[in-house]
Amino acid sequence: MEIRHPYLMFLGDAPDQLAAKTANGVKVWREDWCLGQFRLPGCNADLKLPDMSIEEAAAAGVKTVILGVANRGGFMPDSWLVELEKALDLGMEIASGLHTRISTIPSLAEKAKAKGLGLYDVRHPTGNFSIANGKRRPGKRLLPVGTDCSVGKMFTALAIERELHNRGVKASFRATGQTGIFIAGSGVSVDAVVADFISGAVEELAPANDADHWDLVEGQGSLFHASYAGVTMGLIHGAQPDAMVLCHEANRPHMRGLPEYPVPSLSECIPYYLQAARLTNPDAQFVGVCVNTSSLDDAAAEDFLKKASDETGLPAVDPIRNGVGAIVDNMPL
Amino acid sequence: MEIRHPYLMFLGDAPDQLAAKTANGVKVWREDWCLGQFRLPGCNADLKLPDMSIEEAAAAGVKTVILGVANRGGFMPDSWLVELEKALDLGMEIASGLHTRISTIPSLAEKAKAKGLGLYDVRHPTGNFSIANGKRRPGKRLLPVGTDCSVGKMFTALAIERELHNRGVKASFRATGQTGIFIAGSGVSVDAVVADFISGAVEELAPANDADHWDLVEGQGSLFHASYAGVTMGLIHGAQPDAMVLCHEANRPHMRGLPEYPVPSLSECIPYYLQAARLTNPDAQFVGVCVNTSSLDDAAAEDFLKKASDETGLPAVDPIRNGVGAIVDNMPL
């Protein structure tokens, strides 16, 4: 799967900005690829991109329509389908982050097949993965891991990729979730892979590379999350990270979706993640802490980061407030 | 899925005894359910069950034909297909542990549908599982875990189930792999579940129960296995074990399939497994060690078990040589 850009961001009738979270992430990290947005009546999301009809997008050179929104009730409204059929008629491909598989919708599947166009369901891996072999491979890899889910692991990986590129270091973001896949143009939704193949899929996603090349592997879940830790464990083993960054959200009241589960402390996380990572890479180290401090004012954020650094002995930053330079400084480049 | 017994064990033209490993496990633990075996010319496996034709099995009251063998090259030979069609014609269901899905073989699928008979592909879960909720649930659960894969976790769970039944304790074996599923008549191949649902599938497999009831959950993989630890982690969290048994094979040269990976020591395993298990059950404890000492003579086995017990402070047995009474004595019944 290689999703071709530039993109048209299809927002449909997204009820609010949150429903377009994925599309927004793509715009933040790949604005150059996003030529416009497509909105239907009733759409309450806005990426601040030029509004375009399907015809205008085709004329502007869009190669792929990106369905980066949540659809209501998990089904594809007719009002969307008409427009997506038009996109195929005009020679554009479609990549979807919906749970619904667009590749199984007959009218889209038939048109795409007839015209030799791709329909990409990025939540649903189609590859045949191998069982992980655990063999050490050249190239360096960094993996952000979390105290919890949804604490900024993708943002961290992308910010570090950008900082490495700015410093002239060879680096590639490797996507493991739907937003990341749109941003990278390729990747594997590892949480949707058959359990036996989690680590194997990651070995394939971030393969052997030049000794001075860094893969920034998108993290998923948390070893401390009762629902998803299996995915996280397999991802760690497959990534064989040389470097990890511990990601955290300040003041989160409990583990995401699990009110009975407190968020672990940073110092509780570090040895557990190190033990997991050192199974497949005995040299694994933490190189920094990234905290989402959006709930704090400047002074409180600074204080929080100072304490996080004292607790862990690592540089601690909010990637949005501070950038990730201090963490990259600490990487074994 | 409820696989009805009694069974006919279909060995086909299995080239050797090892190819019938699954069938043999079923016979060992559920001999009463196994009325006979079916062998084709060239079969070199023998379960020491009465040989039966498909017609004889139907006449004897067999409800399900069990495909508990490895097929060569992953495809279904015509010589097997003819016999399986005959089984459906005679009203028997089929349960298969093959990678090949029998439910997608047109001649079998059509016959089964027409007659309302089940075709069960036990390696391929068909349920829609939920994401794990991590909520504590009543009933007690024991989970065998391993230094490595294939160290006797299923055997341990079944031996403890039998010992508990002998002592009048309510107990149920919960199967998570193909052989176990044939033995239990139900279960989920957790390594074939989509990664996000590993823990959720186990929560469903071993649900809330009476406070004095024990589920013996079949273990899978090892937290120390670079290929499968994600499955193991999800299984531990979903099982919420009150008790764990550490399983090990004496003198194994390296982790199964991974020549570069040494087998961890018992004392290295215990704290790591405890940390994993205590996320969802803070009361999790180890209650014993089970060692496969088949490579050792009696004196060496005794010595090995004594050292294992000294190293861990737990009762250590070879379930085959010693039974599991000492471990059950140590369970918080």
Chai-1 contact restraints between the chains, C-beta under 6 A:
chainA,res_idxA,chainB,res_idxB,connection_type,confidence,min_distance_angstrom,max_distance_angstrom,comment,restraint_id
A,I131,B,S227,contact,1.0,0.0,6.0,A-B,restraint_1
A,A132,B,A226,contact,1.0,0.0,6.0,A-B,restraint_2
A,A132,B,S227,contact,1.0,0.0,6.0,A-B,restraint_3
A,G134,B,A226,contact,1.0,0.0,6.0,A-B,restraint_4
A,G134,B,L258,contact,1.0,0.0,6.0,A-B,restraint_5
A,D191,B,A195,contact,1.0,0.0,6.0,A-B,restraint_6
A,D191,B,D196,contact,1.0,0.0,6.0,A-B,restraint_7
A,A192,B,V194,contact,1.0,0.0,6.0,A-B,restraint_8
A,V193,B,A195,contact,1.0,0.0,6.0,A-B,restraint_9
A,V194,B,A192,contact,1.0,0.0,6.0,A-B,restraint_10
A,A195,B,D191,contact,1.0,0.0,6.0,A-B,restraint_11
A,A195,B,V193,contact,1.0,0.0,6.0,A-B,restraint_12
A,A195,B,A195,contact,1.0,0.0,6.0,A-B,restraint_13
A,A195,B,I198,contact,1.0,0.0,6.0,A-B,restraint_14
A,A195,B,V231,contact,1.0,0.0,6.0,A-B,restraint_15
A,D196,B,D191,contact,1.0,0.0,6.0,A-B,restraint_16
A,I198,B,A195,contact,1.0,0.0,6.0,A-B,restraint_17
A,I198,B,G230,contact,1.0,0.0,6.0,A-B,restraint_18
A,S199,B,S227,contact,1.0,0.0,6.0,A-B,restraint_19
A,A226,B,A132,contact,1.0,0.0,6.0,A-B,restraint_20
A,A226,B,G134,contact,1.0,0.0,6.0,A-B,restraint_21
A,A226,B,H237,contact,1.0,0.0,6.0,A-B,restraint_22
A,A226,B,T280,contact,1.0,0.0,6.0,A-B,restraint_23
A,S227,B,I131,contact,1.0,0.0,6.0,A-B,restraint_24
A,S227,B,A132,contact,1.0,0.0,6.0,A-B,restraint_25
A,S227,B,S199,contact,1.0,0.0,6.0,A-B,restraint_26
A,A229,B,M233,contact,1.0,0.0,6.0,A-B,restraint_27
A,A229,B,H237,contact,1.0,0.0,6.0,A-B,restraint_28
A,G230,B,I198,contact,1.0,0.0,6.0,A-B,restraint_29
A,G230,B,G230,contact,1.0,0.0,6.0,A-B,restraint_30
A,G230,B,M233,contact,1.0,0.0,6.0,A-B,restraint_31
A,G230,B,G234,contact,1.0,0.0,6.0,A-B,restraint_32
A,V231,B,A195,contact,1.0,0.0,6.0,A-B,restraint_33
A,M233,B,A229,contact,1.0,0.0,6.0,A-B,restraint_34
A,M233,B,G230,contact,1.0,0.0,6.0,A-B,restraint_35
A,M233,B,M233,contact,1.0,0.0,6.0,A-B,restraint_36
A,G234,B,G230,contact,1.0,0.0,6.0,A-B,restraint_37
A,H237,B,A226,contact,1.0,0.0,6.0,A-B,restraint_38
A,H237,B,A229,contact,1.0,0.0,6.0,A-B,restraint_39
A,L258,B,G134,contact,1.0,0.0,6.0,A-B,restraint_40
A,T280,B,A226,contact,1.0,0.0,6.0,A-B,restraint_41
